[in-house]
Amino acid sequence: VQVELEAAGATIRGEKRRVVHVKAGATVSLEWSAEFPDAGTATFLAKAWTGSESDGMQKSVPIRVYGRAVVQWKSGLMEGTSSEVFSVRPGADPSAGALEIELSPTVGSAVVQSLDELIGFPYGCVEQTMSRFLPTVVVADTLKKLSLPPIRRQAEIPSMVAEGYSRLRKMRIYNAAWGWWEYGDPDEFMTALVLEGLDLAKKAGYPSENIDPGPAVKWLSEKASLPWSSGPDSAFVQYDRKKRSYTAYVLALYGQKERAQSVLFALGLEQLTPLELANVSLAYHALGSEFTSKRDAALGKMLAAAQRGENLVSWEEEYWGFETTARCLLALATIRPTDPEIPKVVHYLMIQRRGSTWASTRDTAYIVVALCQYLRGTGGVGLQGALTVSINGKEVRVLNLAASSPADPNLRIRVPLKDLIQGDNRIEFKKETQGAGFFSAKLTQYVGGDTLPPSTTDPGLKISRRFAKLEVARMEDGTLRLVPSKADVKSVKRGDLIRCLIDVTSDTARQFVMVEAPIPSNFRIMEREEIGIYEE
């Protein structure tokens, strides 16, 4: 068998083509050494052929420099002339990293830009499934109603929706409700989330023909009739309020007026949080005009709890990211689309972006849906005039805002680190028009050194990593097993089996800890514990 390896972005050492003899039913492995001139991506094409048969495979792999990734984000308004400063650290490798700028002349641009990240996110649990396809159909419908250009992947929406519905059917529990995963207990919040999503998708023109919401509505209604949580731990009662306020809204959407009213009556208004008040006001709004006074009372309490700054309005977060503020914006934009506080809420959310998204797929989905409701109330009017972006006094982009569509690729700027200067780099935005636009910028750099010591974001969290060589040892029962060496290893040879041991010490109990332990270059994982359902 003749075998050949070709590479782009890498230089193969030695002969690229080899001849090997393979016995019937046997497997032969070949190895090549390669050099990589620059960071980026290397693409390998392997081909094998005989006199009558042939096969091939192509694979791309990332090439990273030796160094710790340091990422800095900044977001803000573009109004008149404004600027931001990013600093390139001493020792940053100029061959890797970049300054990336995302320009959003309007809120419409921002919601379209967010879709690429959401669409590209892999399907996982029920929540991720909803966060992936639902904002896409809502944005597409909003752009259509406002006579704006369609999203870049408009033609793919029907297949995305079909795939999303297929997963939801598969993950349904007892053919009725939904939980976080296909296997597990049904959950009120996840069931309400799916039902709200099905309603939004139907209104956007993408109804589900194979998912009957009736059993889920019935299950949710029965759960809402059960006694409230009680006991010494008030956290259960608080969580019950969150679930029931959301349940009341969803039941109202599906015409379950009596059950929704009974839930709302039990909730009252006095002890509700802003997130709960947003859902309660949406529920009363869905129930009809006879509940206007109760709706306005809930909305008024929600607004009274807002946190106000200079031209900014937000609410204290009850989950993660900016979900609470997004939900409050949805309630306000749905019930009072001309309220003067709405632009301040929008401005707050827009300057919290990281690139084209927010803190998570879930809060990004909530925010995109809320911003679409805002756009429907404002008509989606775009900006006119020119926008000039300069870095260190040099123009890098000039845009005619009137001609820029939300999906315009020129709204994204990428400047390699080698084109920046060490120390401070100033980005200047000059907008020759009235009204505010938005930007989000990210500087990624790789800072190296002889060694990269452990790094944590909290002094009370300590982490260490060591490597042990797996060696053959005879056990007491006479069997042979691979066991880690007593001494840590500092160097290895090709073919060695190494166990990585990570020690984490915390000075306090923590709900979530994320540990990043990069795989050393030229290593590959041979064995690990079974992947849990939350890691899929």
N, C-alpha and C positions, 0 to 999 in steps of 0.2 A: 504494500500500500504506500503510495506517495502522499506525503503530508506537507503542507506549506502554511506558514503563518505570515500574514501581512499586517502592518500596523500604521496607523495615522496618529500623530501626536506622541510617538515613541520610536526609539531606534532599537531594532532587534540585534542582539549580539550573536555572532556566529552565523552559521548557515540557516537561511530561512526555510529551505526545503530539505526534507529527510525521507528516507525510505525505511520502512519497518516491516517485519514479518509477523503476522498475527494468525495464530492457530484458530481453528473453528471453535466458536463459543468462548474464546478468550478475550481479555481486555488488556490493552497496552496504553500506558501513560507516557506522554512526552512533556518535557519542560524546556522552556527557553528563558534566557535572561534578557532583560531590556533596560534601557536608560530612558529617562524622561527629561527633556530639556526645560519644560515649563509646566507650571500648574495649569489645571484645566481638565480636559477630557481626552483620554486615549481610546481609540477604537481598534479592535483586533478582529481580523477575518481569518478563520481557520478553514482550510479546504483539504479534503482527502479524496483520493480517487484510485481506482484500479483500471484495468483495461476496459471494463464494462460498467462499473458503478461509480458514483460520485456523491459527495455530500459536503455541506459547508455550514458554518455558523458564524454570526457576527455579534460582538458584544462590546459595549462601551463601559469604561470604568472611570471614576473620578480620580484625578491626580492632585494630591494636596501637598502643600509645603509643610516643612517641620515648623510648627509653631502653634500657639494657642489662638483660637479665633476670638477676636474682640469685636463685638457688634454694638453700634451706637445708633439709636433711633431718635428722630425729631420730626414733629408734625406741627403745622400751624396754618395761619391764614395768609393769603397773598392779597394785600390791600395797599394800593399805592406802591410805595417802595418798601420792601421788607428784606430782612437777611437772617441767616443762621450761620453758625460757625461749627465746623467739625475739625477735630484735631487728629493728625496722623502721629502715632507714637514713635519714639526712637526705637530702632530695631525692627520695625515692621517690614516684612518682605515685600519689595515693590513688584515682584512677579505675580503676586496673588492679591485678591481682594479688590474692592471697588466701592465707589460712591454711587448709589442708585437713588434716583429721584423720581417720584410719581407725582404728576401734576393733575389736579382735578379742577378744571375751570368752573365746574358746577357740581352740585350734589349728584346729578344724574351720571356724570363721569365717574364719580366715586363708586356708585353702586354697580355699574357695569364692570369696572376694574376689579371689584371684589369677587365677581363671579368666577374668574379664571382660577382663583385659589380654591373656592368652594367646589367647583366642578372637578378640579384635579385631585381633591382629597379622597383617599380610598374609602370605600364603603366599610362600615364596621357595625356598630350597634344601631338600634332603632333611631336614636337621637342623631347620629351621624348621617344616616340615610335621609332623614328629614332635612337636615342642614345642608345637604348636597343638592337635592333636586328642587326643593320648595322655593328658595329664593330665586332660582333661575326662572321658573314659570311666572313668579310675581313680577320680576323685573321686566321680562319680555312683554307681559301684558301691559305693564305701566308705560313702557316705551311706545307700544302700539297705540294706546289710548291718547298719548300726548303727541302722536305723529312724529316721533323721533326715530332715527335710524335704528335698525334691529341690532341685537348683540352679535358678536363675531361668530358664535357657534349656534346661531338660530336653528339651522337645519338639523342639529343633533338633539334638540329639545324633546321631540316625540320619543326617541329611543331612550333618553335619560329618564323621562317620566315612566315609560314602560318598565325600565329596569328597576326604578325606585318602587313602583307599585308591586312588582314581582317579589322584591325582597320583603316588603311589608306583609304581603300575603304569607310568605314563608315563615316570617318571624312572629306571626300572630299566635297567641296562646289560647288553647281551647276554642279556636275559631271565633274568638270574641275580642278580648282585650290585648294589650301589648305590655311587655316589660322592657327592660333594657336590652335583653338578648332573647334569642329564640327559645332557649331552655332556661327556665326560672319561673318566678312568680309574676303575675300581671301587676302592673303598677298604675295608680290613678294618674300621676303626672304624665307618664309616657303615653298612656291611652288618650288623655286630653290633648297632648301635643300632636299626636297623629290625627285625631279627629279635627282639631283646628286646622292642621295642614291640609287635610282632605277637603275641607270647606274652602280654604283659600285657593287651592289648586282648581277646584270646580268653578269658582268665580272667575279664575284666570283663563278658563276655557279648556282645562285639562281634567275632566271628571274621570273617576276610576269606575270602569265597568265591571270589574271583578272583585271589588272590595265593598261589601255591604256594611255601612257604618252602623246599622241598626243594632246588632248584638253588642257592639262596643258601647253605644249610647245607653243601652239597657243595663249593661254591667256597671257603667259609671254612675248611673242614676241609683242603682241599688247600693253601691258603696257609699254614696252621699247620704243615704238614709240611715246608715249605721250610727251608733252612738259615737261621740267624740272621744278622742284619746284623753286619758286622765292619769294622774299619778304625780309623784313628787318631782319628776323631771319635766320642767316646763318646755323643754325643747320639743317634746312630742306634740304638745298643744300648738306650739308655733308652727311646726311643720304641717300639722293638720289644717291650720288656717290657710297656709300657702296652697295646699292641694285643693281645699274646698273653694277658695276664691276663684282659682283657675277652672275647677270643675263647674262652678255656677255659670261662668262665661260660656263654656263649651256647651253645656246643657241648654242655655238660652239660644245659642246659635242653631241648635238642632230642634228647636220648638218645644223643649221640655219645660214649659213655663212654670208649672206648679212646683216641680222639684227644684228648679233654679230659685224660685222665690223663697222656698222654705230654707234652702241653704243660705241665701243672702240674709234672711231674717235672723237666722241663728248667728251669723257672723257679726252683724251690726257694723259699726264704723269706728267705735272708740279706740280699740286696741290694734287696728290694722296698720300694717307697714305701707310705705309708698307702693311697693310692688303689688301687694294685695289690694290696695285702693284702686290701682290702675285696672286690675282684672275685674273688680267689683263695678267700677264705673262703666267698663265695656259690657259687662253683663246686663246692667240696667239699661244701657243704650240698646242692646240687642232685644230686650224685652218689649220695648216700644215706648211711645210718647207718654203713656200714663205714668211712667216711672221717671219722668224728666227731673223732678225735684230731688229724688233720691240719687239719681245719676250725678246731678250737679253738686250735691253735697259731698259725694265721694270724690269727685274731681277737685272740688275746692280744698278738701283736706289733703289730697295728694300734692296740690300746688303749694299749700302752706308748709309742707315738709321739705320743699326743694332747697337745695344749697345754691346760693347765688354769688357770683363773682362779677367781674367787669365784663358785661355782655355775654355771660355764660350762665347756664342753668343746668343743674344735674341733681341726682338723688344718690343717697348713700347706697352702695352696692350690697345686695343681700346674698348673692351667689358669687360668681367670679366674673372678671371683666367688667362689662358695662351693660349687662342684661337688664338691670332694674331701670336705668335711664332710658334704654330702648323701649321697654314696655310702657313706661310713662309717656314717652313721645308718641307711641302708637295710640294710646288712649286720647291724648290731647289732639293729635292730628285727625283722629276719627271723629271726635265729638265737637271740637272747636277748631276747625282747620285754619282760621284766621287769627287765632290767639297770638298776641304780641310776644309771648314767651317762647313760641316754637322756634324761631330762628336762633335764639340763644341756646336752646337745647341742641339743635342741629350743629351749631358751631362747636359746642363742647364735644360732641361725639366725633366730629370730623378731625379735631386736633388730637384725638386719642389714638388715631390709627397707627398701625405698624405696617408700613408698606400699603398694600391694598386691603388688609384685613385688620381685625381688632385682636382681642386676647385669645379667642378660641373660635372653632367653627360654629358653636352654638350661639355665642353672643354676636358673632358676625352675621349669622342668619337672622337673628332677631332685629339687629340694627338695620340690615338691608330692607327687611319687610317694613319696618317703621319709616325709613327714609322714603320708600316708595309711596307710602300713604301720604307723607308730607308733600312729595312731588305732585301727587294727584290734586292736592289742594292749592298748589301754587301755579300749576300749569307748566312747570319745568322750563321756565324762561331762561335762556342761556345768556352768556356774557358777550359783549362786542369788544372790538379793539384788539390791541396787540399785547403779548406777554413776552418779555425778554428775560432769559435766565443766564446769569453770568457766574463764573467761578474764578475767584482771585482776579477779578477785573476783566476776564476774557469771556466774550459771549459764547455760549455753548448751544443755545436754542432760542429761536424767535418764532412765535406762533401767532397766527391769526385766529383768535378765539372764535370768531363767527363761523369760520370754516372747519373748526375742529369738532369731529364727532366724538361721542363718549368712548368709542373703541379706537381712536386714533393712536397708532403706535408712537407718534412723536410726543405723546404725553409722558413717555417714559425715557429717562436719560440715564445712561450708564457711563461713568468715567473711571477707567482703570486706576488703581492706586499709583502706578508709576507716573501718571500724569498729574498727580497732586504733589504738594510740597510737604516736607516734614514740619510738624507744628500746625498752626491754625490755618484752615482753608475756609474762606468766606463764600457762601452762596448768596447771591442777590437776586431777588425777584422784582421786576419792574412791570407793573400792570397799568396800561394807559386806558383805563375804563373804570366806571363806577361799579360798586358791588365787590363782594369778596369771593376769591377762589381759594383753593386749599392745596397744600402739598404735604407729602410724607417722604422723608429721606432716610436712608440707611447707609452707614459707613461700615464696611466689613474689612478688617485687617488681621493679619496673622503675625503675632509678635513671638519671636523665638528666643533662643539662648542655648547655652550648653545643656541645660536641663530645664524641664518644665515641672516645677513643684506643684503639689495639689493646690487647688483654688476653690474657695467657697464664698457664698454670698452672705454668710452669717458667721460671726466669730465663734458662736456656740456650737457650730457644726464642724467636726473634724473628719477627714477622710484620708485613707492611705491605701496604696496598692502595692502588692508584691507578687512575684512569680516564683513558682516551685516547679522543678522538673519531675515528671511522673516516671517513676522507676519501678522495675519488677521486684516484688518482694514476696517471700513465701510466708503464708499465714500459718497459724497454729494448727489448723486442720490439714495442712499440707498443700492447700491450693495456692496458686499464684495470682497475685493481683497487682494492678498498677496503683502505687501510692505516691503522694507528693514527697519530695525530698525535704529533709529537716531544715536545710539551709536554703535561703533564697538564692536564685540564680541571677547572674548579672550579664551573662552572654549565652547564646544558644547556637546550635548547629542545625542545618537543614535536616528535617525529619524528626527533630525532638518534639516530644509531647509536653506541653507546658500547661499548668493550671494557674489561672489568675485568681487571686484572693483579694477581695476588697473589704476593708474594715471601715465602718461608719460609726462615729460616736456623736451623740447629741446631748446637750445639757438640759434639754426639756423634751416633753412629748410633742410630736409633730404629726399633723394630719396627713401631709403630703411631703415627700422628699423625692427629688429627681436627681439621679446620679448619672453622670456621663463618664464613661470609661472607654476611650477610643481603642479600637483594635490596633495593636502595633503593626507597622508596615510588614508586609509579606507573611503575616499570620492569617490563618483561617480557622473558624470555629469548627471543631470536630464533634463536640458533645456538649449538651446543655440539658437542664431540666425541662420537663414538658411545659410547653407554652400555655399559660393560663388564658381564660376567655377574655380577660381585660387587656391582653397584650396582642390580640389578633389584629 
